[in-house]
């Protein structure tokens, strides 16, 4: 028994913004709580209210019925966080532990609609900066709904803990291919592919790791093309002056063919935190399937480590570049990964701590939150 104490718990906040239609489900973390928006931006549902979501992982399943997130417990000094799954469609969602701890860089649902499978990578907590030593591992765990519960099934290790190459202490990130049989990996010295049937990493493109001179390491963002035949990533380019290769300030957006390693330049001097994201495909009048690539363009390309960024969109071959947000003369964006709407017509973006959606055709932007405390978001169909 403990003595009761007065407490005021705020669930949500009044909004001064008119509602706009939201296709699928848009989930976000604000002030440690997870929210889901569907139908229109005025319909917000609290998924968690414990205030312990740390925003490192937030992923909706492809059908937007389940949500994967990480939560931290200040009383557990030997643990950075833990991985949880929760229903995004029930009226009284109850989170369930996935049985994984210290998930910093990657966890995501398999794109396979026939099964609920989660891939994740872990780190080991350390007292020194950055606070962990990466394992550079990769595991799969199957999950089965059982009424209002989630049952954790078999667990499979694809990659055992390993050094991760140069600057491997920081960690490796991953990205599912849409066929759910492969994952791309990205680490400071290159990008490659892991096949679930033969999980030995296959390098697609190598690069000289960037020398940060700090307690962090640069890892290129990576995204699959819609047909899983192309990887969009950022390449650490050759020096432009007398600096060493490791200190080169040049970073270019490229499209890589995974089997040959051939890299097609899409945008020179994009900046190190371009974080390319591929749109859902759409059918053209001539029967061809097309898609676009959204990324962040550095406002100071040769100082991209400290630069702000602007959201831009290009065709898959790098043509028709259009700057969307924010407007010219406004403060730029902090580096982060944007998200496409399920129909490929809008983009979700974080700006000054709030969640915005940007219409790709018109460039019009609409602010969804006003508390300045949004730290992560995801957008999925369903």
N, C-alpha and C positions, 0 to 999 in steps of 0.2 A: 504494500500500500504506500502511495506517495501523496503528499498534500497537493490538492488541486491548485492551479494558478490561472489567473485571467489570461485569455488569449483571444486575439482577433485574427481570423484567417480569411484573407481576401481570395475569392475564387473569381478570377477574371477581372476585367476593368472596363469601364465605360469607354466606348470608342467614339471619336468625333468624325469618323470617316464613313461615307456612304458605302453600303455593301455592293460587291461586284460578284458576278458568277465565278465559281471555282469548279473546274472539271476535276473529277477524281477526288483524291484526298490530299490535303496539304497539312503536314505535321511539322511542329516546331517546338523547340525548348526555350522557355522564357522564365527567368528567375528560378531555375531548377525544376520547373514543372513542364510536363509534356502536354501539348494541346493538338487537337485535330480539327481541321476545317474542311467541310464538304458542302456542296450545294451552292452556297454563297458565303462571302467572307463574314457575314453577320451570324453564321451558325458555327459557334466554336464550342467544342466539347473537351473538358479536362480529361486527360487520360491518366495522369498521375498528379497528386497534390502533396506529395511528401517533401518536395523541395530539394531532392537529392540527385536529380538527373544532372550529370556533369557535362553533357553536350559533346562528349568525344565521339560517341556513336549514336546515330539516329537514322534508322533505315526502315521504310515501309516495305512489306512484301509486295510482289508484283500485282496482286489483286487488291492491295490496300486493306486487307482484313487483319493483318498482324503487324506489330511494330516492334522493332529491336532497338534497345537503348541501353546505355550504361548509367549506373548510379554509384555514388561514392558514399562511404560511411566514415565520417571524421574520427570515430572511435577506433577504427581499425587502421592503426599506423603501419601495419605490414602489408596493406593492400591499397592499390591506387583506386580501383573500382571493381565492379562486377557486371556481368552481362545478363540482361533480362529481356523477356518477351512478354507482350501484352496484347490483348485483343483491341483493335481500333474501331470495332463496330458494336460492341455490347454497351448497354447502358451503365453497367457497374463493372468496369474493367478491373481485373485482378492480375498483377504482374507475377510471372513465374521465372525463377532463376534458370538460366541455360547451363549453369555449372561451369562457367569460365570466369576467371578473374584477371585483372591487369590487362585489359584490352584497350589499347591506346590508339593504334593506327588503323585497324581494319576489322570489321565484322559486317556481313551482309547476307541477305537471303539469296538462295539459288534462284535463277530465273525460271527453273523448271516448274510449271504450274501443277504438275502431278504430285509433287512432294514438298513438304516444308523442311528444307535443309539450310543450315547456317554454316558459313565458313568464317573462321576468325583466326587472328594471330595475337600473340601475347608478348608481354615484357616481364622483366623482373624488377621490382622496386629497388631503388638505390637512394641513399641519402644525398649524394652529390648530384649536381645538375647534369642532365635535365630532369632527373628523378627516376630514371629507369635505365636498364640495360636490355636491349631488344633481344628476343629469342629468335626472331626471323623465321618462326615456325608457321605452319598452316594446318588447321584441323577442320574437319567436317563433323557436324552433329545433326542427327535427324530428330524432328519434333513431330509429335502426333497429338492433335486435339482430341480430348475426351470429355465431352460435355462442356463444363465451364473450367476445365483444367487443361494443362499442357503436359504431356508425358515426354520426357527426354529419353531418346532412344540410343541407338548405337553411335559410337564416336570413332572417327577414323583420322589418323594422322597422315597427312600428305607430305609435309616437310617436317623433319625433326629439327630441334633447335640447332642453329648453326651460326657462324660468324657473320654472315651477311655481306662479306666483302669489305672494301674500304668504308669507313664510317658506319660499319654495321651495327655499332652500339645504338645508333638512333632508331633504325628499324626499316622494314620493308612494307610497302603498301601493295594492295591487290585490287583487281577489278574483274568481275565475272564477265565472260562472253555470253551472249544471248542464247547460245545453244546449250548452256549449262554443263558443257564437257571440258571447258578450259577456263583458266584465269590468267590474266596478264599480271605481271609483277613489276614493280618499279622500286629501284634502290639508287643510292647516289652514283653508282658507276654504270647504270644502264637499265634497259627495259627488256622484258622477255615474256615467255609463255610457259605455263605449267598445264600439262594434260592430266586429267583425273585418272586416266588409265595407266599413264606412265609419268608420275609427277616429278621426274628429274627436270629442273629448270633448263629451258632452252633460250639462250640469249638472242634477242632480235636486233638490238642496237646497243653498242657500247659508247661510253662517254667518259671524259675525265671528270672525276668528282669535283664539285665546287668547294673551294677552300673558304669556309665561313669565318674562320678565326674566332669562333664562339662556341657555346655549348649546345649547338644545334647543327643539323646536317640538312642539306637541300636534297629533296627527293622529287623527281619530276612527276607531275600529274599525268595520268594515262586514262584513255577511254577507248572502247571498241567502236568501230563503225557498225552500222546496222546489220551488215552481212557477215560480220566477224572475220573479214579478210584484211582489215586495216586497223592499226593502232595509231591513235592521235596522241601525241605527247610533246614534251618540250626537250629540246636538245641543247646541251651546254656546248656552245660554239667555240671556234678557235679564237685565240687572242686577237685583238684589234690594234694593239700597240706593243710595248715592250714588256708587258706583264707575262707571267708564267701561264701555262695552259690552265692550271688549277685556279688561278685568280681571274681568268677571263670574265668580263662583265656581260658578255654577249650570250643571249638565250633566244633560240628560234623555235617557233611552232612548226612541227613536221608531222607528216603522215607516213607511217612505217609499214612495209609489207613484212609480216612476222617471219615467213619462211625464207625470204631472201635477204632481209635486212635492208632492202632498198628504202631510202628516206626521201620523200618528196617535200621540199620546202613549201610551207603554206604562208608563213608570216615571219619575216626576219625581225629580230629585236622585239619579240613579243614581251619579254620579261620572264623571270624565273618562275613566277607564280601565275602563269597563264591559265592553268587548270582547265584544259579543253573538255567540253561535255557535248556529246552527240545527241541531236534531236531524234525523236521517233520518226520513222520513215513515212513519206507520203507519196502517193502515186501521181505522176505527171500525166498530162493529156496524151502524150505520145506512148504511154504505157511504161515508161522508165520509172524506177523507184529512186527517189531523191531524199536527201537529208541535209541538215545544216550543222555547223559546229559553232557553239558559243564558247568564248573564252574571255579572259581578262587581259586587256592590253595595258602595259605599263605606261604611265604618263611621263616617266623619265627612264627610257629603255636601258640606258647604260648604268643606271643606279636603281635597278629594279628590286634590289634587296630591301631598300627603305622607301621605295616609291609607292604612291597610291596608283589605283588602276581604274580603267573604264571598261564597262561591259560592251563587247562587240560580237557580231555574228558574221560568219563567212559561209559561202557554199563549200561543199566537201573538197573542192579542188583549190580552195583559197581565194577564189574570186568573189566579187560583189561584197567587199567588206563594208559593214555599216556599224557606226558607233551608236549605241542605244541609250546608255545610262551610266552616270548622271550627265546632265546637260553640260555643255562647254562652259568653263568658268566656275563650276561648282566643285566642292571638295570631292576627291576621288574615293574609290572603294578600298577597303582593307582586303587583303588577299583571302579568298575563300572559294569554295566550289559551288557554282550556281546549279539550278535544277530546272529542267524543261517540264512544262505541263504535259499531260498525257497526249494531247492533240498536237503538240509541237508548235502552238501558236503563242505561248507566253513563257516567260522565264521568271523563276523566283530568285531573289537576290537580297543579300543583307546590306543595309546602308545605315551607318551611324547607330547600330544596335537595334534597328527595326527591320521587319520583313516587308519587302515590296514585291509587287509583281509588275512585269514590264511586257507590254504588248509588242511582239516582234515586228508586225507589219507597220504600225503607226509610231512606235517608240514611246507611246504614252505610258507613264508609270503611276501606280496606285499604291499608296501606303496602307498596310494591313494592321500594323501594331503601333503603339505609341509609348511603350514603357522603356524603350532603349535597352532591353535586357535579353534580346533574342541571341542565342549562341549557336544554334544549329537548326536545320530544317531539311525536309525531304518532300518530294511530290511524286505521287504514284497514281495509277489508274484504279478502277474499282467503282 
